[in-house]
Amino acid sequence: METMFEQVRSNKIRSYVLMVFFILLVGVLGAFLGVAWGNTYIGLGISFFISIAYSLVAYFSGDGLILAMTGARPVTKKEFPYLFNTLEGLSIAAGIPVPKAYVIDDSALNAFATGRDPKHASVTVTTGLLNAMNREELEGVIAHEMSHIKNFDIRFMMLTTVMIGLVTLLSDFILRSFWYGGRSRDRGRSSGGGQAQKVLLLIAFAFAILAPIIGQLIKLAISRQREYLADANAAVLTRYPPGLIGALEKIRKDPDPLVDKANKATAHLFISTPFRNTTGFVASLFSTHRPIEDRIKRLKQM
């Protein structure tokens, strides 16, 4: 297993690599969008401009977009004093600035952290989790989220969320261009040498369908192992693994785990899947989280 310092360095490097990868992916989508429009260079130029602008927005404002998407609201120390006390205490232990506190008014038991670095981070918990957890369990959950902040997981996951949204948006735009522009292109090709263009259009159409799937697979690959690492780091931070174990047990038994405003783009940020429990091979294959039973088992072995 990587040391904590190796994780931080690796996450910083991967964040920049991720941005470059998605810029290139969006560029390819833009080229195919140009094919759909009949001018590859225009589509390529527009897509690169959009991807660079979108990347900058994601880096500096992605956390705000995520908080808005999930319905999180900022809270004061007067409203939730114990949440603030826990954040302050664990921030000192972790050696990072105190993150901003947000709450989602929802009965589900869940939490997540977001931001671009420890100086610009926030921790969000549901009111259901605050009501259900005792002191040690809440500390375990907050320590888990603090670990994501300290290890720069938050930057990596935030960028992934926003970039996949961009890829999905462009892919949908390409597919709509094919759908609504198909007849005019068919008439143009019927007049002569359209065989090569037909091949390009077929490739573009296939790529537009596959691109969001590629993005989702990347998201799955980077999110699952990070939960194990954050669990382990949380146990070290609190020096009390039973606290997080108890929290995960309660989350596992939550009769209604659905977070109403969560969606597929933000699901991997949460400490546990924010959707209703599903079983089966396909569901587990595309889940953003490892089974809670496996996470508890690992913690008990510490």
C-alpha positions in Angstrom: 0.0 0.0 0.0 1.2 3.5 -0.8 2.3 5.7 2.1 0.3 8.8 2.8 3.0 11.1 1.3 3.2 8.9 -1.9 -0.6 9.1 -2.2 -0.5 12.9 -2.1 2.2 13.2 -4.7 0.5 10.6 -6.9 -2.9 12.3 -6.6 -1.4 15.7 -7.6 0.3 14.2 -10.7 -2.8 12.2 -11.7 -5.0 15.3 -11.4 -3.0 17.1 -14.0 -2.8 14.0 -16.2 -6.6 13.6 -15.9 -7.1 17.1 -17.0 -4.9 16.6 -20.1 -6.6 13.3 -20.9 -10.1 14.8 -20.8 -9.0 17.8 -22.8 -7.7 15.4 -25.5 -10.9 13.3 -25.3 -13.0 16.4 -25.7 -10.8 17.4 -28.7 -11.5 14.1 -30.4 -15.2 14.5 -29.7 -15.0 18.0 -31.2 -13.3 16.7 -34.3 -16.1 14.2 -34.8 -18.6 17.0 -34.1 -17.0 18.8 -37.0 -17.5 15.7 -39.1 -21.1 15.8 -38.2 -21.3 19.5 -39.2 -19.2 19.1 -42.3 -16.2 21.0 -41.1 -13.7 19.2 -38.9 -11.4 22.1 -38.1 -14.3 24.3 -36.8 -15.5 21.5 -34.5 -11.9 20.8 -33.3 -11.2 24.5 -32.6 -14.5 25.0 -30.7 -14.1 21.8 -28.7 -10.6 22.7 -27.6 -11.7 26.2 -26.5 -14.6 24.8 -24.6 -12.5 22.0 -22.9 -9.8 24.5 -21.7 -12.4 26.9 -20.4 -14.4 24.1 -18.8 -11.3 22.7 -17.2 -10.5 26.0 -15.6 -14.1 26.4 -14.4 -13.9 22.8 -13.0 -10.7 23.5 -11.2 -11.7 26.8 -9.6 -15.5 26.4 -9.3 -16.1 22.6 -9.6 -16.7 22.2 -5.9 -19.4 24.9 -5.9 -21.1 23.1 -8.8 -21.1 19.8 -7.0 -22.4 21.4 -3.8 -25.3 23.0 -5.8 -26.0 19.7 -7.6 -26.4 17.8 -4.3 -28.5 20.4 -2.6 -25.9 21.1 0.1 -26.2 24.3 2.2 -23.7 26.0 4.4 -24.3 25.8 8.1 -23.1 27.8 11.1 -21.5 26.7 14.3 -24.6 27.8 16.2 -26.8 25.5 14.2 -24.6 22.4 14.4 -22.0 23.0 17.1 -20.8 19.4 17.4 -20.2 19.1 13.7 -17.9 22.1 13.9 -16.1 20.9 17.0 -15.4 17.6 15.3 -14.2 19.3 12.1 -11.9 21.6 14.1 -10.5 18.8 16.3 -9.7 16.4 13.4 -8.3 19.2 11.3 -5.7 19.9 14.0 -4.9 16.1 14.1 -4.6 15.9 10.4 -2.6 19.1 10.1 -4.9 20.8 7.5 -7.1 23.9 7.6 -10.6 23.5 8.9 -12.8 22.7 5.9 -16.1 24.5 5.4 -19.2 22.7 6.7 -22.3 21.9 4.6 -25.4 19.9 5.3 -27.9 18.1 3.0 -31.4 17.9 4.5 -32.0 14.3 3.8 -32.8 11.3 6.0 -30.2 9.0 4.3 -26.9 8.4 6.2 -24.1 9.8 4.0 -21.3 12.3 3.7 -18.7 13.5 1.2 -15.8 16.0 0.8 -15.0 18.2 -2.1 -12.7 21.0 -3.2 -9.4 21.5 -5.1 -7.0 21.3 -2.1 -6.9 21.4 1.7 -7.1 25.2 1.7 -10.3 25.2 -0.4 -12.2 22.2 0.9 -15.6 21.4 2.4 -17.2 18.5 4.2 -20.9 17.8 3.6 -23.0 15.5 5.8 -26.7 14.6 5.7 -28.9 15.5 8.6 -29.9 11.8 8.8 -26.2 11.0 9.5 -25.9 13.7 12.1 -29.0 12.4 13.9 -28.0 8.7 13.7 -24.3 8.7 14.7 -22.8 8.9 18.2 -19.7 10.9 18.9 -17.1 8.2 17.9 -19.0 7.2 14.8 -19.3 10.8 13.6 -15.6 11.3 14.2 -14.9 8.2 12.1 -17.0 9.5 9.2 -15.5 13.0 9.3 -12.0 11.5 9.6 -12.7 9.5 6.4 -13.6 12.7 4.6 -10.6 14.5 6.1 -8.4 11.7 4.7 -9.8 12.4 1.2 -8.9 16.1 1.7 -5.4 15.5 3.1 -4.6 13.0 0.3 -5.9 15.4 -2.4 -8.5 12.8 -3.4 -11.0 15.6 -3.5 -9.3 17.3 -6.4 -9.0 14.1 -8.4 -12.6 13.1 -7.8 -14.0 16.7 -8.4 -12.2 17.0 -11.7 -13.4 13.5 -12.7 -17.0 14.5 -11.9 -17.0 17.7 -13.9 -15.0 16.3 -16.9 -17.3 13.3 -17.3 -20.2 15.7 -17.4 -18.5 17.6 -20.2 -17.8 14.4 -22.2 -21.4 13.2 -21.8 -22.7 16.6 -22.9 -20.6 16.7 -26.0 -21.4 13.1 -26.9 -25.1 13.9 -26.6 -24.6 16.9 -28.8 -22.9 14.8 -31.4 -25.7 12.2 -31.3 -28.3 14.9 -31.7 -26.4 16.4 -34.6 -26.5 13.0 -36.3 -30.2 12.5 -35.6 -31.4 15.9 -36.8 -28.9 16.3 -39.6 -29.0 12.8 -41.0 -31.4 13.5 -43.9 -29.4 16.4 -45.3 -26.1 14.5 -45.1 -27.7 11.5 -46.9 -28.8 13.8 -49.7 -25.3 15.3 -50.0 -23.7 11.9 -50.1 -26.0 10.5 -52.8 -24.5 12.9 -55.3 -21.0 11.3 -55.4 -18.0 10.2 -53.3 -19.4 9.9 -49.9 -18.0 6.5 -49.0 -15.1 7.8 -46.9 -17.4 10.3 -45.2 -19.8 7.5 -44.3 -17.0 5.6 -42.6 -16.0 8.8 -40.6 -19.6 9.4 -39.6 -19.9 5.8 -38.4 -16.7 6.0 -36.4 -17.9 9.4 -34.9 -21.3 7.9 -34.0 -19.7 4.9 -32.3 -17.2 7.1 -30.4 -19.9 9.4 -29.2 -21.7 6.4 -27.7 -18.5 4.9 -26.2 -17.0 8.1 -24.8 -19.3 8.4 -21.7 -18.8 4.7 -21.0 -15.0 5.2 -21.1 -15.4 8.1 -18.7 -17.5 6.1 -16.3 -15.0 3.2 -16.3 -12.2 5.7 -15.4 -14.4 7.0 -12.6 -15.0 3.5 -11.2 -11.3 2.6 -11.4 -10.2 5.7 -9.4 -12.9 5.7 -6.8 -13.1 2.2 -5.3 -9.5 1.8 -4.0 -9.6 5.3 -2.6 -12.4 4.3 -0.2 -10.2 1.6 1.3 -7.3 4.0 1.7 -9.5 6.7 3.3 -11.0 4.1 5.7 -7.5 3.1 6.8 -6.3 6.7 7.1 -9.4 7.6 9.1 -8.7 4.8 11.6 -5.1 6.0 12.0 -6.3 9.6 12.4 -8.9 8.9 15.1 -6.8 6.0 16.6 -10.1 4.2 17.1 -11.2 1.9 14.2 -14.4 0.9 16.0 -15.8 4.4 15.5 -15.8 4.1 11.7 -16.8 0.5 11.9 -19.9 1.4 13.9 -20.7 4.2 11.4 -20.4 1.9 8.4 -22.6 -0.7 10.1 -25.3 1.9 10.6 -24.9 3.1 7.0 -25.1 -0.5 5.8 -28.4 -1.0 7.7 -30.0 2.3 6.5 -33.5 1.3 5.3 -33.6 4.3 2.9 -30.1 5.1 1.7 -31.3 7.2 -1.3 -30.0 10.8 -1.3 -32.7 12.5 -3.2 -30.4 15.0 -5.1 -27.5 12.6 -5.7 -26.9 11.4 -9.3 -24.5 9.2 -11.2 -22.0 12.1 -11.7 -21.6 12.7 -7.9 -22.2 9.2 -6.5 -18.5 8.3 -6.2 -17.9 11.3 -3.9 -20.0 9.9 -1.1 -18.8 7.6 1.7 -21.3 5.1 0.6 -23.4 4.7 -2.6 -26.3 7.3 -2.4 -28.7 5.1 -4.3 -31.0 2.3 -3.1 -29.4 -1.1 -2.5 -29.1 -3.3 -5.6 -27.6 -6.7 -5.9 -26.2 -8.8 -8.7 -23.1 -9.1 -10.8 -23.9 -6.2 -13.1 -24.8 -3.9 -10.2 -21.6 -4.7 -8.4 -19.5 -4.3 -11.6 -20.6 -0.8 -12.1 -20.8 0.3 -8.5 -18.6 3.2 -7.5 -18.0 1.7 -4.0 -16.7 -1.5 -2.6 -19.2 -3.5 -0.5 -19.4 -2.1 3.0 -19.0 -5.6 4.4 -15.5 -5.8 2.8 -14.6 -2.3 4.2 -15.7 -3.3 7.7 -13.7 -6.6 7.5 -10.5 -4.7 6.5 -11.0 -2.2 9.4 -11.4 -5.1 11.9 -8.1 -6.5 10.8 -6.2 -3.3 11.7 
